């Protein structure tokens, strides 16, 4: 999938990015499925989602409007009690940093 610039992979997940027409998206999907077939790989149909305007991926919501953290993840961070140790503070800063980097378009 490396040569397909519109495909993002993470472990066993494939994300096909389309910003053009629905026909363009279907063409991209067909190319990806052919590559999988050539490699003798299969999709787990119950886990597949096709042609959606918005998708949750790695803790984010991806759409035409951009990249946002999942609301439930943000709520969980906001509901945390204040850190009482350096270890807890580092853990909190790590979570916040993860979302800061992702929303800058690095997915």
N, C-alpha and C positions, 0 to 999 in steps of 0.2 A: 504494500500500500504506500510505500515511501514515495513513489513517483506521482501519486495522486494527491496534489496539493490541497484538495478539498476534503480529505479524509483525516480524521484525528483518531488515534488509537490509544487505548489505555488498558493494559492487561487484556482481557477478552472482549472489550467494548470497542465498537466502531461508531464514529460519529461522522456523518456526511453533511458537510456544510454547503448550503445553496442560498444564494442571494438573488438569483435571477428568476426565471419562470418555473412553473411546475414541470413543464416539459424538460427543462434543463435538469431539474432535480431527478426526474425519472431516468434520464440518460446517465447521470452520475451513478445512480443506484444500480442500474443495469451493468455498468462497467465494474463496479465493486463486486456485485454478485458473480459476474463472470470470473473475476480474479479469484474469488473464494472457491468457485467450482474447479478452476484450473489447479488450484493448490489442494484439491480434495478436502476442503474444509466445509463445514455446515454451520448454518445459523440455528440457534435455539428459538424456534418460532414463537413460543409463548413469551419470550423476553424481548422480542423485536417490536419496535415502534417505528412506523413509517409516515413520512410526509406530515409532520406536526409543526405548527408555527412556533412552538416553544418546547424546550426540553430541559429536564433537570439532569445535570452532568457534573460529577465530582464536587457536589456541594453548591453548585451555581445554577441559575436559571439563564439559559441562552435563548435569545430571540432576536428578531430584526432590530429591536430597540437597544440591544447590547447585552452585556453580561452583568448579572446582579447576583448577590448572595441569596441563597434560599431563605425566604422569610422566617421559617422555623429555626434555622441555624442562627440567624441574627437574634431572634427572640430568646433562644437558649443562652447566648452570650450575654445579652442584656439582663437576664434573670440571675446571673451568677452573683454570688456574694462577693464582697470586696476581698481581695487577696490579703492573707495574713502572714505570708512568708515569701521569701525570695523565690522559692520553687514554684509556688502558686502563681506569683506574678509573671515568671518566665513562661509558664504554661498559657496564661491568659494572653500575653504579648505574642506568643507563637500563633495562637488562633486568630488574633486580630491581623497579624502580619500576613497570614495565609489569604485572607479575604482582600487585603489591600493589594497584594500582588496580582491576584486573579482578576480583579476588576479593571486592571490596567490593560487588559486584552492579551494576556499571555497564555490563554488556553489554546 
